[in-house]
Amino acid sequence: MANTFQVSRGLSAQELTRLGATTAGLYVFPESAGGAVTPSSGLTVAVAAIAANGVVINGTLESTAYAGGTVTADAADVTNPRRDLVYYDQTGTVAIKKGTATAVTSTTGPALPILDDDEIAVAELYIAANETTIDAGEITDRRQDLYGSVLAWAEDTTERTMSGNTITTLSTLSVNIPTTSWIRVRGAVRKSGTTDTISFGLTLNATSLGLSGAVSATTTDRGTFEFMIPPYNASYSASYHAITGPNGGAGAQYAGVFNSGASRPNATITSVLVRGNTNGTTDTMGVQYIVVEEMKAI
C-alpha cells in the first residue's frame, strides 16, 4: 500500500531536543555506519549490519556491532495508521518501537514513539490501517548526521609522547571525500610536559598540510581546534585555515593560522591523520572527540 501520510527525513521534535542538549547527549548515526532498512516480507523489514565504533549514542561511541537481520512490526490497527521506529541501542540490539495509531486529519496524525536515552533511530515505518505489507515508500531513513555530513568520529584519549621535532600521529580516521567537497576536521587537544612550543597539523592521504594549528608554550594546555580545507582546485587549493579556541592553561589563545603550503591531493581523500610535534626534549599531546565532515561545494 502506498504511503498516504508523508514524512520527511528532517529532524523530528525528539531529535531536535537531543540536538540542543549538551555533548553528553550527542546522537550521531552517519550512513557510513550501515543500518539501511529495506522491505523484507509482510510487516518484516531487513536491517543492514551496523559497524562497531560508527554510531554515537548519548555521547558514547558504540563499540558493539550489529550483524544485520530482520525485525517485524506489530499488526496494523484496523482503523487508523501509526508510525513505528526501528532503533539501535547500546547493547547492539535492533528492534522496533511501536507508535500509537491515530486518525489523520488536516492538522493531526500519528506521532512517533519516544526513544529511551540509550537508543537511536534507524528508520521510521508508516503502518497504514489494515496494512499487511510494508513497501519501500513506507520506510523513511532516520539515520542522522547531526553535525553535517559526519564521515568519521574518534574518541581517543591516549596521549602520545613527542620529542625533538619528531612528528607523531595522534589519531587516524578513514573517510571517503571527493575532490569537489570541503573538508572540516574538529576536535579537542591537550598538551602537557615541558614549556616548549608544540604544534599540530593534518595529513590527507600521504600529503602533509604542514604543522600549524595550535601553538603553545605553557606547561599544560588544552583547547579545541578546527581545520577547513577547500575543494581541490589547481589555483586555490594550496591552502587551509586552522584555528583553535581559548586554552585552559595560561589563559592565552591558540593561534589562528592561514597556511599556503602543501596542496590538497587531487584525489579522493581516504584517510585523515592528526599529527603533533614539539620543539622540546619531551612533551605529551592527545586529541579527543575528533569529527571529520564532508561539506559539498555549492
C-alpha positions as CSV (number, residue, x, y, z in Angstrom):
1,M,0.0,0.0,0.0
2,A,1.3,3.4,-0.9
3,N,2.3,5.8,1.9
4,T,-0.6,8.4,2.3
5,F,0.9,10.2,5.3
6,Q,4.0,11.9,4.1
7,V,7.0,12.3,6.3
8,S,10.3,13.9,5.5
9,R,13.8,12.9,6.6
10,G,14.1,16.1,8.5
11,L,14.7,16.1,12.3
12,S,11.8,15.1,14.5
13,A,10.9,17.1,17.6
14,Q,12.7,14.4,19.6
15,E,15.9,14.7,17.6
16,L,15.8,18.5,17.7
17,T,15.5,18.2,21.5
18,R,18.5,15.9,21.6
19,L,20.4,18.2,19.2
20,G,20.0,21.1,21.7
21,A,21.4,19.0,24.5
22,T,24.9,19.0,25.9
23,T,27.8,17.0,24.5
24,A,26.8,14.1,26.8
25,G,23.5,14.0,24.9
26,L,25.1,13.8,21.4
27,Y,23.5,11.4,19.0
28,V,25.1,10.8,15.6
29,F,24.2,8.0,13.1
30,P,26.1,8.6,9.8
31,E,25.1,6.5,6.8
32,S,28.7,5.2,6.6
33,A,28.0,3.2,9.8
34,G,25.5,1.0,7.9
35,G,22.0,0.1,9.1
36,A,20.0,0.7,5.9
37,V,16.4,-0.6,6.3
38,T,14.6,-2.2,3.3
39,P,11.3,-4.2,2.9
40,S,11.6,-7.9,3.5
41,S,8.1,-9.6,3.5
42,G,4.8,-8.7,5.2
43,L,5.4,-6.4,8.1
44,T,9.1,-7.5,8.3
45,V,11.9,-5.3,7.3
46,A,15.6,-6.1,6.8
47,V,18.3,-4.0,8.6
48,A,21.8,-4.0,7.2
49,A,24.8,-4.5,9.5
50,I,25.8,-1.6,11.7
51,A,29.6,-1.2,12.2
52,A,31.3,-1.0,15.6
53,N,32.6,2.4,16.5
54,G,30.4,4.1,13.9
55,V,27.4,5.4,15.9
56,V,27.3,7.9,18.9
57,I,24.5,7.3,21.4
58,N,24.1,9.7,24.3
59,G,27.7,10.9,23.9
60,T,29.2,7.4,23.7
61,L,30.9,5.9,20.6
62,E,29.3,2.5,20.5
63,S,31.7,-0.4,20.2
64,T,29.1,-3.1,19.8
65,A,28.3,-4.0,16.2
66,Y,25.0,-5.4,14.8
67,A,25.4,-8.2,12.3
68,G,22.3,-7.4,10.3
69,G,18.9,-9.2,10.3
70,T,15.2,-8.7,10.2
71,V,12.6,-7.2,12.6
72,T,8.9,-7.4,12.4
73,A,6.3,-4.7,13.3
74,D,3.2,-5.5,15.3
75,A,-0.1,-6.0,13.4
76,A,-1.7,-2.9,11.9
77,D,-4.6,-1.2,13.5
78,V,-7.9,-1.8,11.7
79,T,-9.0,1.8,11.7
80,N,-6.0,4.2,12.0
81,P,-2.4,4.4,10.8
82,R,0.6,4.6,13.1
83,R,4.3,5.4,12.9
84,D,6.9,3.0,14.4
85,L,10.6,3.5,14.8
86,V,13.3,0.9,14.0
87,Y,16.1,1.7,16.6
88,Y,19.6,0.5,17.6
89,D,20.6,0.6,21.2
90,Q,23.8,0.5,23.3
91,T,23.7,-3.3,23.6
92,G,24.0,-3.7,19.9
93,T,20.3,-4.7,19.5
94,V,18.0,-3.5,16.7
95,A,14.3,-3.6,17.4
96,I,11.0,-1.7,16.6
97,K,9.3,0.7,19.0
98,K,5.6,0.8,18.3
99,G,3.8,4.1,17.9
100,T,0.1,4.9,18.7
101,A,-2.5,4.5,15.9
102,T,-4.2,7.9,15.4
103,A,-6.7,9.2,12.9
104,V,-5.3,11.5,10.2
105,T,-6.9,14.9,9.9
106,S,-5.9,18.2,8.3
107,T,-3.9,19.1,11.5
108,T,-3.1,15.9,13.3
109,G,-1.8,12.5,12.6
110,P,0.1,9.7,14.4
111,A,3.2,10.7,16.4
112,L,6.5,9.0,16.6
113,P,7.1,6.9,19.8
114,I,9.7,8.2,22.3
115,L,13.0,6.5,22.3
116,D,15.0,5.9,25.5
117,D,18.3,7.7,26.1
118,D,20.3,4.6,25.1
119,E,18.5,4.2,21.8
120,I,18.9,6.0,18.4
121,A,16.5,5.9,15.4
122,V,17.5,3.9,12.3
123,A,14.3,4.2,10.3
124,E,10.6,5.2,10.5
125,L,7.9,2.8,9.4
126,Y,4.4,4.0,8.3
127,I,1.9,1.3,9.2
128,A,-1.3,2.1,7.4
129,A,-4.7,0.9,8.7
130,N,-5.1,-2.8,7.9
131,E,-1.5,-2.8,6.5
132,T,-0.2,-6.3,5.7
133,T,2.9,-5.4,3.7
134,I,5.5,-2.7,4.2
135,D,6.9,-1.3,1.0
136,A,9.8,1.0,0.3
137,G,7.6,4.1,0.2
138,E,6.6,3.4,3.8
139,I,10.2,3.4,5.1
140,T,11.9,6.7,6.0
141,D,15.6,6.8,6.7
142,R,16.1,8.3,10.2
143,R,19.9,8.0,10.4
144,Q,21.1,11.5,11.2
145,D,24.3,13.3,10.6
146,L,23.6,15.9,13.2
147,Y,26.9,17.7,12.6
148,G,26.6,18.0,8.8
149,S,27.9,15.0,6.8
150,V,29.8,13.3,9.5
151,L,32.1,10.8,7.9
152,A,34.2,9.7,10.9
153,W,34.3,10.1,14.6
154,A,37.2,9.3,17.0
155,E,37.3,9.3,20.8
156,D,40.9,8.7,21.5
157,T,42.2,9.8,25.0
158,T,45.7,8.3,24.6
159,E,48.4,11.0,25.0
160,R,51.4,10.3,22.8
161,T,54.9,11.2,23.8
162,M,56.7,13.5,21.3
163,S,60.3,14.6,21.4
164,G,62.8,16.7,19.4
165,N,61.0,17.6,16.2
166,T,59.7,14.1,15.7
167,I,56.3,14.2,14.1
168,T,53.9,11.9,15.9
169,T,50.5,10.6,14.6
170,L,47.9,11.3,17.3
171,S,44.8,9.8,15.5
172,T,43.9,8.3,12.2
173,L,40.4,8.3,10.6
174,S,39.2,6.5,7.5
175,V,37.0,8.6,5.2
176,N,35.8,8.9,1.5
177,I,35.8,12.5,0.5
178,P,35.8,13.5,-3.3
179,T,37.9,16.3,-4.6
180,T,34.8,18.5,-5.0
181,S,33.9,18.7,-1.3
182,W,35.1,20.8,1.5
183,I,36.7,19.0,4.5
184,R,36.3,20.2,8.1
185,V,38.2,18.5,10.9
186,R,37.3,19.5,14.5
187,G,38.2,18.2,17.9
188,A,39.8,18.8,21.3
189,V,43.5,18.9,22.1
190,R,45.6,18.7,25.3
191,K,49.3,19.1,25.8
192,S,51.4,18.5,28.9
193,G,55.0,18.2,29.7
194,T,57.7,20.9,29.2
195,T,57.1,24.5,28.4
196,D,58.4,24.1,24.8
197,T,56.3,25.1,21.8
198,I,54.2,22.4,20.3
199,S,52.1,22.3,17.1
200,F,49.8,20.0,15.2
201,G,48.5,19.6,11.7
202,L,46.9,17.2,9.2
203,T,47.9,14.6,6.7
204,L,45.4,13.9,3.9
205,N,46.2,10.5,2.3
206,A,50.0,10.8,2.2
207,T,50.2,14.6,1.8
208,S,51.1,16.7,4.9
209,L,49.5,20.1,5.1
210,G,52.1,21.3,7.5
211,L,52.2,21.6,11.2
212,S,50.5,24.7,12.4
213,G,47.1,24.9,14.1
214,A,47.7,25.2,17.8
215,V,51.0,26.6,19.2
216,S,51.6,26.8,23.0
217,A,54.5,27.3,25.3
218,T,52.7,26.6,28.6
219,T,53.3,23.5,30.7
220,T,49.7,22.3,30.4
221,D,47.4,23.5,27.8
222,R,44.1,22.4,26.3
223,G,41.5,23.7,23.8
224,T,39.6,23.0,20.6
225,F,40.7,23.0,17.0
226,E,39.2,23.3,13.6
227,F,40.7,22.8,10.1
228,M,38.9,24.0,7.0
229,I,40.2,22.6,3.6
230,P,38.5,23.8,0.4
231,P,37.7,21.6,-2.7
232,Y,40.7,20.8,-4.9
233,N,41.5,23.5,-7.4
234,A,44.9,23.9,-9.0
235,S,44.8,27.7,-8.5
236,Y,43.3,27.8,-5.0
237,S,43.6,24.6,-3.1
238,A,47.1,25.0,-1.7
239,S,45.7,26.5,1.5
240,Y,43.8,25.8,4.6
241,H,42.7,27.6,7.6
242,A,43.1,26.4,11.2
243,I,42.0,28.0,14.4
244,T,41.5,26.9,18.0
245,G,39.7,28.2,21.0
246,P,40.9,29.5,24.3
247,N,43.1,27.2,26.3
248,G,42.7,26.1,29.9
249,G,46.3,26.7,31.0
250,A,47.7,30.2,31.0
251,G,44.5,31.8,29.6
252,A,46.1,32.8,26.3
253,Q,44.6,31.8,22.9
254,Y,46.0,29.4,20.4
255,A,47.0,30.9,17.1
256,G,44.7,31.1,14.1
257,V,46.7,30.1,11.0
258,F,46.2,30.5,7.3
259,N,48.6,28.1,5.6
260,S,49.6,28.4,2.0
261,G,51.9,25.4,1.9
262,A,51.2,22.0,0.6
263,S,48.3,21.4,-1.8
264,R,45.4,19.2,-1.0
265,P,45.8,16.0,-3.0
266,N,44.0,15.9,-6.4
267,A,42.3,12.6,-5.4
268,T,39.6,11.2,-3.2
269,I,40.7,11.6,0.5
270,T,40.6,8.2,2.2
271,S,42.5,8.9,5.4
272,V,42.9,11.9,7.7
273,L,45.8,11.9,10.2
274,V,46.0,14.4,13.0
275,R,49.7,14.8,13.9
276,G,51.7,16.6,16.6
277,N,55.2,17.9,17.1
278,T,57.3,19.5,19.8
279,N,60.4,21.7,19.7
280,G,61.4,20.5,23.2
281,T,63.0,17.4,24.6
282,T,59.8,15.7,25.6
283,D,56.1,16.7,25.5
284,T,52.9,14.7,25.5
285,M,49.9,15.5,23.4
286,G,46.5,14.0,22.8
287,V,43.4,14.7,20.7
288,Q,39.8,13.7,21.5
289,Y,36.3,14.0,20.1
290,I,37.6,14.3,16.5
291,V,34.9,14.8,13.9
292,V,35.6,14.7,10.1
293,E,32.9,16.3,8.0
294,E,32.3,16.5,4.2
295,M,30.7,19.7,3.0
296,K,29.8,19.6,-0.6
297,A,30.7,22.5,-2.7
298,I,27.8,24.7,-3.8
